[in-house]
Every structure is written in C-alpha cells, then in structure tokens.
Amino acid sequence: MFRVLLGLGANLGDREKNLTAAWSLLGTHEGIRLIRLSSFYRTEPVGGPPGQPEYLNAAGLIETNIEPMELLGIMLEIEVRLGRVRTVPHGPRTIDLDLLLYGQKVMQNDTLSLPHPYLHERLFVLKPAAEIASEMIHPVFQTAIQSLLTNLLHSKIKSKNSKKQKNSF
C-alpha cells in the first residue's frame, strides 16, 4: 500500500459540502483507504480569471495500491459527479482534486506529474498537507512537507521585508 497525499478545493456552491462529499466518494472505492482529512482553509484564488470567489481548501491522506493513472481517473470521475465543468483554465469550480504525492513515486506524462509540480510553492496546499502529513517526504527535494511549509513561509517573510527595505530608501 502506498501513502498518497491529495489536495481538495472548491469555490462554487456549498464548498464544505463539496469537499466532504468528494472525500466520502473516494472512500467508496475498493482499494482506497481513507486515513485523514485536514481542516478546511479559506484562501484567495491563485491565478485564473479575476473576480473568483474565495476557495475552501483541504488535504487528504489515503492508502492505496491503485496505480496513479487509475487513481487520477477515479478522482476526475468524482469531480464530474459533483458538478465540475472545465470551461475556463483555472476558473471557478465546484470541486478540484489533485494528486500531490504518491509515496516516493516520480513520474511525468501529458496527464499527470508526480509529485505535483507546484506543491512546494503553494501555501494553500502545504498548510493543510502539513496538518495531516507533516513528515511525508517530497521525493524530488527529499524534504518533509513541514519543512517545505516552513521554507515557503520564511521566503514570504523575507520577500516582504526586502520590499519594505527597498521602499524605505
């Protein structure tokens, strides 16, 4: 069995209900064992069209032997079942499920990149992920999720302080 870290997000409809329903639907699949779902975090949209509603984000930890591409297919089916329509890239959505880490697997094809290529750059992913899987290791950076979060927070503080110093001259 592999430990798999998932990202969940929604900014349309009843966001909390959508996240909870997606998590529950994952658990109905044979070969998927739900371990833990993080708290829900309210976040501003990152990228995509302006004027989107705020997101509700979470992370989930599962165990599975289902291969990554098949698991991705299951996740996409759940998105469709919960009303996700893909019209605008990075646009508003009823549910978004992302495969973030699949054990120590590293792979890339036209459909899936593991680990998720932006995992280490996104506070809205790392904060809930650190809550439930702080010791899980990023297979490329060989760094724990908690350390990635700490590094990101430190770089944001450093960047903010640099801007303040530049503006004071």
Beta strands, then each sheet from edge to edge (+ up, - down):
strand 1: 2-10
strand 2: 32-37
strand 3: 41-43
strand 4: 55-64
strand 5: 96-102
strand 6: 107-108
strand 7: 113-114
strand 8: 137-138
strand 9: 143-144
sheet 1: 2+ 4- 1+ 5-
sheet 2: 2+ 4- 3+
sheet 3: 6+ 7-
sheet 4: 8+ 9-
end
